[in-house]
Amino acid sequence: MAIVFEKEKKTFNWFAILLTIVIVAIVGAAAYYLFFAPSPKIEAIIPAELQRAGEVSQIDFTDPSFVVNSQAYKNLRLYVGMPVLGALGRNNPFLPF
């Protein structure tokens, strides 16, 4: 009987190579989007309600004497009345009831 010595064949682990390539691609894409991609402008992120609130804050107010001295405002005061200061609490809140 003869003894045969063969060189061991080196096999590539294709799954490990493919997995490494996928991981490197994911890390590269994440690094690009985190650090190098252009950031979206704040106007694109703001909801429509906040944009309308920004427009309201740009309004120039006029003199309120036009409203206060109008007849409709004076008629409204007949039904509503002047505001009064109510009771603010007890003199000593630590006393038992």
Phi, psi and omega in degrees: 000134180261145177263125182251123176257117178246147175288140179288130180284134178272121178257144177271139175269089185297327180296317179294320179294316179296318178297320178296318179295319179295316180296317179296321179294319179294316179295320178295317179294319179295319179295321179296310183290333179279321191246331190245339182289146178294136182279147180290148179291151183294332180293332180282339184268329185294130176294161183297326181297319179289329176294320177294324178295324176295324177292322179294325181289346179272356183289136175269124181272145179261184181293126182285354181296335177297320180282316185295325182269001181285156182290326180295321179292321179294322177293325178294323180294336177294324182274326185271316182085173180276145179290144179238153179275123182275188178288131184266351180141187181273159179295318179234101185288352182269353177285143177289159181290000000 
